């Protein structure tokens, strides 16, 4: 997995499958899903990323739940 941020265009790209050709792209609410021919998600592109992602992303996670060992 590769995560890249383009500050000039304010796009965050999360690539799941490196070297896999994109056969289709679908945009919904400023998020572009890139699909391979076999319908696997190749990457996500988040437009206007700085407006969508907190400057302190860990404050969005409830670590009590994430680390629970019941």
Gaussian input, Z-matrix of N, CA and C with variables (Angstrom, degrees):
# hf/3-21g

backbone

0 1
 N
 C     1     B1
 C     2     B2     1     A1
 N     3     B3     2     A2     1     D1
 C     4     B4     3     A3     2     D2
 C     5     B5     4     A4     3     D3
 N     6     B6     5     A5     4     D4
 C     7     B7     6     A6     5     D5
 C     8     B8     7     A7     6     D6
 N     9     B9     8     A8     7     D7
 C    10    B10     9     A9     8     D8
 C    11    B11    10    A10     9     D9
 N    12    B12    11    A11    10    D10
 C    13    B13    12    A12    11    D11
 C    14    B14    13    A13    12    D12
 N    15    B15    14    A14    13    D13
 C    16    B16    15    A15    14    D14
 C    17    B17    16    A16    15    D15
 N    18    B18    17    A17    16    D16
 C    19    B19    18    A18    17    D17
 C    20    B20    19    A19    18    D18
 N    21    B21    20    A20    19    D19
 C    22    B22    21    A21    20    D20
 C    23    B23    22    A22    21    D21
 N    24    B24    23    A23    22    D22
 C    25    B25    24    A24    23    D23
 C    26    B26    25    A25    24    D24
 N    27    B27    26    A26    25    D25
 C    28    B28    27    A27    26    D26
 C    29    B29    28    A28    27    D27
 N    30    B30    29    A29    28    D28
 C    31    B31    30    A30    29    D29
 C    32    B32    31    A31    30    D30
 N    33    B33    32    A32    31    D31
 C    34    B34    33    A33    32    D32
 C    35    B35    34    A34    33    D33
 N    36    B36    35    A35    34    D34
 C    37    B37    36    A36    35    D35
 C    38    B38    37    A37    36    D36
 N    39    B39    38    A38    37    D37
 C    40    B40    39    A39    38    D38
 C    41    B41    40    A40    39    D39
 N    42    B42    41    A41    40    D40
 C    43    B43    42    A42    41    D41
 C    44    B44    43    A43    42    D42
 N    45    B45    44    A44    43    D43
 C    46    B46    45    A45    44    D44
 C    47    B47    46    A46    45    D45
 N    48    B48    47    A47    46    D46
 C    49    B49    48    A48    47    D47
 C    50    B50    49    A49    48    D48
 N    51    B51    50    A50    49    D49
 C    52    B52    51    A51    50    D50
 C    53    B53    52    A52    51    D51
 N    54    B54    53    A53    52    D52
 C    55    B55    54    A54    53    D53
 C    56    B56    55    A55    54    D54
 N    57    B57    56    A56    55    D55
 C    58    B58    57    A57    56    D56
 C    59    B59    58    A58    57    D57
 N    60    B60    59    A59    58    D58
 C    61    B61    60    A60    59    D59
 C    62    B62    61    A61    60    D60
 N    63    B63    62    A62    61    D61
 C    64    B64    63    A63    62    D62
 C    65    B65    64    A64    63    D63
 N    66    B66    65    A65    64    D64
 C    67    B67    66    A66    65    D65
 C    68    B68    67    A67    66    D66
 N    69    B69    68    A68    67    D67
 C    70    B70    69    A69    68    D68
 C    71    B71    70    A70    69    D69
 N    72    B72    71    A71    70    D70
 C    73    B73    72    A72    71    D71
 C    74    B74    73    A73    72    D72
 N    75    B75    74    A74    73    D73
 C    76    B76    75    A75    74    D74
 C    77    B77    76    A76    75    D75
 N    78    B78    77    A77    76    D76
 C    79    B79    78    A78    77    D77
 C    80    B80    79    A79    78    D78
 N    81    B81    80    A80    79    D79
 C    82    B82    81    A81    80    D80
 C    83    B83    82    A82    81    D81
 N    84    B84    83    A83    82    D82
 C    85    B85    84    A84    83    D83
 C    86    B86    85    A85    84    D84
 N    87    B87    86    A86    85    D85
 C    88    B88    87    A87    86    D86
 C    89    B89    88    A88    87    D87
 N    90    B90    89    A89    88    D88
 C    91    B91    90    A90    89    D89
 C    92    B92    91    A91    90    D90
 N    93    B93    92    A92    91    D91
 C    94    B94    93    A93    92    D92
 C    95    B95    94    A94    93    D93
 N    96    B96    95    A95    94    D94
 C    97    B97    96    A96    95    D95
 C    98    B98    97    A97    96    D96
 N    99    B99    98    A98    97    D97
 C   100   B100    99    A99    98    D98
 C   101   B101   100   A100    99    D99
 N   102   B102   101   A101   100   D100
 C   103   B103   102   A102   101   D101
 C   104   B104   103   A103   102   D102
 N   105   B105   104   A104   103   D103
 C   106   B106   105   A105   104   D104
 C   107   B107   106   A106   105   D105
 N   108   B108   107   A107   106   D106
 C   109   B109   108   A108   107   D107
 C   110   B110   109   A109   108   D108
 N   111   B111   110   A110   109   D109
 C   112   B112   111   A111   110   D110
 C   113   B113   112   A112   111   D111
 N   114   B114   113   A113   112   D112
 C   115   B115   114   A114   113   D113
 C   116   B116   115   A115   114   D114
 N   117   B117   116   A116   115   D115
 C   118   B118   117   A117   116   D116
 C   119   B119   118   A118   117   D117
 N   120   B120   119   A119   118   D118
 C   121   B121   120   A120   119   D119
 C   122   B122   121   A121   120   D120
 N   123   B123   122   A122   121   D121
 C   124   B124   123   A123   122   D122
 C   125   B125   124   A124   123   D123
 N   126   B126   125   A125   124   D124
 C   127   B127   126   A126   125   D125
 C   128   B128   127   A127   126   D126
 N   129   B129   128   A128   127   D127
 C   130   B130   129   A129   128   D128
 C   131   B131   130   A130   129   D129
 N   132   B132   131   A131   130   D130
 C   133   B133   132   A132   131   D131
 C   134   B134   133   A133   132   D132
 N   135   B135   134   A134   133   D133
 C   136   B136   135   A135   134   D134
 C   137   B137   136   A136   135   D135
 N   138   B138   137   A137   136   D136
 C   139   B139   138   A138   137   D137
 C   140   B140   139   A139   138   D138
 N   141   B141   140   A140   139   D139
 C   142   B142   141   A141   140   D140
 C   143   B143   142   A142   141   D141
 N   144   B144   143   A143   142   D142
 C   145   B145   144   A144   143   D143
 C   146   B146   145   A145   144   D144
 N   147   B147   146   A146   145   D145
 C   148   B148   147   A147   146   D146
 C   149   B149   148   A148   147   D147
 N   150   B150   149   A149   148   D148
 C   151   B151   150   A150   149   D149
 C   152   B152   151   A151   150   D150
 N   153   B153   152   A152   151   D151
 C   154   B154   153   A153   152   D152
 C   155   B155   154   A154   153   D153
 N   156   B156   155   A155   154   D154
 C   157   B157   156   A156   155   D155
 C   158   B158   157   A157   156   D156
 N   159   B159   158   A158   157   D157
 C   160   B160   159   A159   158   D158
 C   161   B161   160   A160   159   D159
 N   162   B162   161   A161   160   D160
 C   163   B163   162   A162   161   D161
 C   164   B164   163   A163   162   D162
 N   165   B165   164   A164   163   D163
 C   166   B166   165   A165   164   D164
 C   167   B167   166   A166   165   D165
 N   168   B168   167   A167   166   D166
 C   169   B169   168   A168   167   D167
 C   170   B170   169   A169   168   D168
 N   171   B171   170   A170   169   D169
 C   172   B172   171   A171   170   D170
 C   173   B173   172   A172   171   D171
 N   174   B174   173   A173   172   D172
 C   175   B175   174   A174   173   D173
 C   176   B176   175   A175   174   D174
 N   177   B177   176   A176   175   D175
 C   178   B178   177   A177   176   D176
 C   179   B179   178   A178   177   D177
 N   180   B180   179   A179   178   D178
 C   181   B181   180   A180   179   D179
 C   182   B182   181   A181   180   D180
 N   183   B183   182   A182   181   D181
 C   184   B184   183   A183   182   D182
 C   185   B185   184   A184   183   D183
 N   186   B186   185   A185   184   D184
 C   187   B187   186   A186   185   D185
 C   188   B188   187   A187   186   D186
 N   189   B189   188   A188   187   D187
 C   190   B190   189   A189   188   D188
 C   191   B191   190   A190   189   D189
 N   192   B192   191   A191   190   D190
 C   193   B193   192   A192   191   D191
 C   194   B194   193   A193   192   D192
 N   195   B195   194   A194   193   D193
 C   196   B196   195   A195   194   D194
 C   197   B197   196   A196   195   D195
 N   198   B198   197   A197   196   D196
 C   199   B199   198   A198   197   D197
 C   200   B200   199   A199   198   D198
 N   201   B201   200   A200   199   D199
 C   202   B202   201   A201   200   D200
 C   203   B203   202   A202   201   D201
 N   204   B204   203   A203   202   D202
 C   205   B205   204   A204   203   D203
 C   206   B206   205   A205   204   D204
 N   207   B207   206   A206   205   D205
 C   208   B208   207   A207   206   D206
 C   209   B209   208   A208   207   D207

   B1=1.4435
   B2=1.5251
   B3=1.3323
   B4=1.4511
   B5=1.5295
   B6=1.3397
   B7=1.4575
   B8=1.5219
   B9=1.3246
   B10=1.4605
   B11=1.5211
   B12=1.3319
   B13=1.4635
   B14=1.5197
   B15=1.3259
   B16=1.4605
   B17=1.5293
   B18=1.3487
   B19=1.4639
   B20=1.5330
   B21=1.3255
   B22=1.4645
   B23=1.5277
   B24=1.3261
   B25=1.4668
   B26=1.5343
   B27=1.3400
   B28=1.4734
   B29=1.5303
   B30=1.3427
   B31=1.4615
   B32=1.5239
   B33=1.3179
   B34=1.4574
   B35=1.5159
   B36=1.3291
   B37=1.4502
   B38=1.5182
   B39=1.3173
   B40=1.4611
   B41=1.5253
   B42=1.3283
   B43=1.4638
   B44=1.5229
   B45=1.3310
   B46=1.4595
   B47=1.5224
   B48=1.3372
   B49=1.4588
   B50=1.5147
   B51=1.3171
   B52=1.4539
   B53=1.5318
   B54=1.3245
   B55=1.4536
   B56=1.5167
   B57=1.3339
   B58=1.4654
   B59=1.5283
   B60=1.3257
   B61=1.4619
   B62=1.5287
   B63=1.3308
   B64=1.4624
   B65=1.5272
   B66=1.3343
   B67=1.4567
   B68=1.5250
   B69=1.3371
   B70=1.4597
   B71=1.5147
   B72=1.3241
   B73=1.4604
   B74=1.5143
   B75=1.3252
   B76=1.4591
   B77=1.5232
   B78=1.3440
   B79=1.4609
   B80=1.5182
   B81=1.3187
   B82=1.4497
   B83=1.5176
   B84=1.2987
   B85=1.4636
   B86=1.5262
   B87=1.3171
   B88=1.4620
   B89=1.5110
   B90=1.3270
   B91=1.4647
   B92=1.5226
   B93=1.3308
   B94=1.4640
   B95=1.5260
   B96=1.3196
   B97=1.4608
   B98=1.5177
   B99=1.3232
   B100=1.4613
   B101=1.5247
   B102=1.3281
   B103=1.4633
   B104=1.5214
   B105=1.3125
   B106=1.4637
   B107=1.5270
   B108=1.3239
   B109=1.4629
   B110=1.5349
   B111=1.3382
   B112=1.4654
   B113=1.5310
   B114=1.3454
   B115=1.4694
   B116=1.5254
   B117=1.3353
   B118=1.4634
   B119=1.5205
   B120=1.3413
   B121=1.4608
   B122=1.5165
   B123=1.3297
   B124=1.4611
   B125=1.5199
   B126=1.3417
   B127=1.4600
   B128=1.5193
   B129=1.3276
   B130=1.4562
   B131=1.5099
   B132=1.3124
   B133=1.4584
   B134=1.5200
   B135=1.3149
   B136=1.4585
   B137=1.5187
   B138=1.3308
   B139=1.4519
   B140=1.5249
   B141=1.3289
   B142=1.4750
   B143=1.5222
   B144=1.3103
   B145=1.4581
   B146=1.5263
   B147=1.3236
   B148=1.4669
   B149=1.5227
   B150=1.3185
   B151=1.4596
   B152=1.5264
   B153=1.3091
   B154=1.4660
   B155=1.5201
   B156=1.3417
   B157=1.4546
   B158=1.5188
   B159=1.3064
   B160=1.4578
   B161=1.5204
   B162=1.3194
   B163=1.4586
   B164=1.5306
   B165=1.3189
   B166=1.4636
   B167=1.5305
   B168=1.3392
   B169=1.4710
   B170=1.5246
   B171=1.3300
   B172=1.4632
   B173=1.5216
   B174=1.3270
   B175=1.4543
   B176=1.5333
   B177=1.3222
   B178=1.4629
   B179=1.5325
   B180=1.3355
   B181=1.4673
   B182=1.5192
   B183=1.3149
   B184=1.4634
   B185=1.5283
   B186=1.3374
   B187=1.4552
   B188=1.5288
   B189=1.3104
   B190=1.4727
   B191=1.5255
   B192=1.3108
   B193=1.4634
   B194=1.5329
   B195=1.3138
   B196=1.4649
   B197=1.5156
   B198=1.3425
   B199=1.4597
   B200=1.5330
   B201=1.3096
   B202=1.4477
   B203=1.5208
   B204=1.3389
   B205=1.4714
   B206=1.5373
   B207=1.2989
   B208=1.4733
   B209=1.4967
   A1=108.09
   A2=115.51
   A3=121.31
   A4=108.05
   A5=116.14
   A6=121.72
   A7=107.99
   A8=116.17
   A9=121.99
   A10=109.56
   A11=115.85
   A12=120.57
   A13=109.07
   A14=116.95
   A15=123.82
   A16=107.48
   A17=117.84
   A18=120.08
   A19=113.05
   A20=117.69
   A21=120.59
   A22=111.29
   A23=116.15
   A24=121.27
   A25=112.41
   A26=116.76
   A27=123.58
   A28=111.57
   A29=114.70
   A30=121.27
   A31=109.28
   A32=115.51
   A33=121.86
   A34=107.11
   A35=117.17
   A36=122.57
   A37=108.96
   A38=115.90
   A39=122.03
   A40=106.70
   A41=115.12
   A42=121.07
   A43=108.98
   A44=115.84
   A45=121.69
   A46=112.57
   A47=116.42
   A48=121.47
   A49=109.31
   A50=117.18
   A51=121.75
   A52=110.56
   A53=116.10
   A54=121.43
   A55=114.89
   A56=118.09
   A57=121.57
   A58=108.03
   A59=116.47
   A60=121.46
   A61=111.09
   A62=115.30
   A63=121.31
   A64=107.85
   A65=115.51
   A66=121.24
   A67=111.76
   A68=117.30
   A69=121.09
   A70=109.06
   A71=116.57
   A72=122.87
   A73=108.84
   A74=114.72
   A75=120.63
   A76=107.87
   A77=116.44
   A78=120.00
   A79=109.66
   A80=115.02
   A81=120.91
   A82=108.21
   A83=116.64
   A84=123.74
   A85=113.26
   A86=117.48
   A87=121.12
   A88=115.40
   A89=116.71
   A90=121.65
   A91=107.26
   A92=115.55
   A93=120.55
   A94=108.75
   A95=115.73
   A96=122.99
   A97=107.18
   A98=117.37
   A99=122.66
   A100=108.43
   A101=115.89
   A102=121.74
   A103=111.51
   A104=116.36
   A105=123.27
   A106=108.40
   A107=116.41
   A108=121.69
   A109=111.44
   A110=116.94
   A111=120.91
   A112=113.15
   A113=116.92
   A114=125.37
   A115=114.75
   A116=118.55
   A117=119.84
   A118=108.33
   A119=116.75
   A120=120.21
   A121=108.12
   A122=115.97
   A123=122.28
   A124=109.92
   A125=115.90
   A126=119.60
   A127=111.10
   A128=114.73
   A129=123.26
   A130=107.42
   A131=116.92
   A132=122.08
   A133=106.85
   A134=116.59
   A135=121.70
   A136=107.69
   A137=115.74
   A138=121.93
   A139=109.84
   A140=117.17
   A141=121.94
   A142=110.22
   A143=115.41
   A144=122.16
   A145=113.39
   A146=117.65
   A147=119.57
   A148=111.89
   A149=117.84
   A150=121.66
   A151=111.87
   A152=117.80
   A153=122.14
   A154=113.93
   A155=116.43
   A156=120.39
   A157=109.39
   A158=115.16
   A159=121.60
   A160=110.83
   A161=116.68
   A162=120.35
   A163=110.66
   A164=116.29
   A165=122.19
   A166=107.88
   A167=117.51
   A168=119.98
   A169=114.41
   A170=118.53
   A171=119.84
   A172=112.38
   A173=118.82
   A174=119.43
   A175=110.47
   A176=118.22
   A177=122.72
   A178=112.42
   A179=117.21
   A180=120.98
   A181=109.68
   A182=116.20
   A183=121.71
   A184=106.56
   A185=116.07
   A186=120.84
   A187=112.97
   A188=117.56
   A189=120.30
   A190=110.08
   A191=116.38
   A192=120.85
   A193=109.95
   A194=117.28
   A195=121.44
   A196=112.46
   A197=117.23
   A198=119.91
   A199=112.98
   A200=117.69
   A201=120.91
   A202=111.26
   A203=116.94
   A204=121.53
   A205=108.96
   A206=116.17
   A207=120.36
   A208=112.06
   D1=140.46
   D2=-179.98
   D3=-131.68
   D4=134.39
   D5=177.67
   D6=-118.79
   D7=123.69
   D8=-179.64
   D9=-128.42
   D10=142.50
   D11=176.27
   D12=-121.72
   D13=130.60
   D14=177.56
   D15=-106.78
   D16=98.88
   D17=-176.13
   D18=-67.10
   D19=-28.85
   D20=-179.98
   D21=-62.91
   D22=-40.68
   D23=-178.54
   D24=-105.38
   D25=-2.30
   D26=179.36
   D27=55.29
   D28=50.68
   D29=179.87
   D30=-121.05
   D31=130.67
   D32=173.92
   D33=-104.09
   D34=125.23
   D35=-179.12
   D36=-115.71
   D37=126.18
   D38=176.70
   D39=-115.57
   D40=110.57
   D41=-177.01
   D42=-100.75
   D43=121.43
   D44=-179.31
   D45=-94.46
   D46=-36.83
   D47=-175.17
   D48=-123.12
   D49=99.55
   D50=-178.08
   D51=-73.46
   D52=135.45
   D53=175.62
   D54=80.04
   D55=6.48
   D56=178.92
   D57=-96.35
   D58=129.44
   D59=-178.26
   D60=-67.25
   D61=142.21
   D62=177.66
   D63=-89.06
   D64=121.85
   D65=-178.75
   D66=-98.26
   D67=-24.87
   D68=-176.87
   D69=-155.17
   D70=149.05
   D71=176.48
   D72=-133.79
   D73=138.43
   D74=179.15
   D75=-130.90
   D76=128.96
   D77=177.21
   D78=-105.28
   D79=134.69
   D80=174.03
   D81=-142.67
   D82=121.97
   D83=177.92
   D84=51.88
   D85=41.37
   D86=176.42
   D87=80.20
   D88=11.60
   D89=174.79
   D90=-119.97
   D91=125.50
   D92=-179.41
   D93=-103.59
   D94=123.44
   D95=177.11
   D96=-98.79
   D97=121.31
   D98=177.66
   D99=-102.78
   D100=125.83
   D101=-175.12
   D102=-113.36
   D103=145.97
   D104=171.40
   D105=-80.55
   D106=171.02
   D107=179.22
   D108=-57.41
   D109=-34.70
   D110=-179.08
   D111=-88.12
   D112=14.16
   D113=174.67
   D114=76.03
   D115=7.80
   D116=173.30
   D117=-72.54
   D118=148.12
   D119=176.51
   D120=-78.73
   D121=120.55
   D122=179.23
   D123=-84.50
   D124=-46.06
   D125=-179.35
   D126=-158.59
   D127=164.19
   D128=172.67
   D129=-120.47
   D130=137.72
   D131=174.11
   D132=-119.06
   D133=123.66
   D134=-179.34
   D135=-106.09
   D136=112.28
   D137=-179.77
   D138=-80.30
   D139=150.62
   D140=-177.98
   D141=51.12
   D142=46.52
   D143=-173.02
   D144=-57.27
   D145=-39.65
   D146=-176.86
   D147=-65.36
   D148=-23.11
   D149=177.48
   D150=-84.21
   D151=-17.37
   D152=-174.44
   D153=-103.10
   D154=-21.47
   D155=-173.43
   D156=-114.81
   D157=132.05
   D158=-179.40
   D159=-66.24
   D160=147.64
   D161=174.74
   D162=-69.68
   D163=-16.60
   D164=177.00
   D165=-125.10
   D166=76.29
   D167=-172.63
   D168=-62.35
   D169=-25.49
   D170=-177.53
   D171=-73.24
   D172=-15.56
   D173=177.38
   D174=-73.20
   D175=-10.25
   D176=177.52
   D177=-86.58
   D178=-9.67
   D179=-175.22
   D180=-102.42
   D181=132.91
   D182=174.42
   D183=-92.83
   D184=95.89
   D185=-175.92
   D186=-65.34
   D187=-23.43
   D188=177.63
   D189=-61.85
   D190=-40.84
   D191=179.52
   D192=-76.28
   D193=-41.76
   D194=-177.46
   D195=-63.38
   D196=-29.32
   D197=-176.22
   D198=-105.92
   D199=8.96
   D200=-178.68
   D201=-65.71
   D202=133.91
   D203=179.74
   D204=-125.09
   D205=70.77
   D206=-179.72
   D207=-78.82

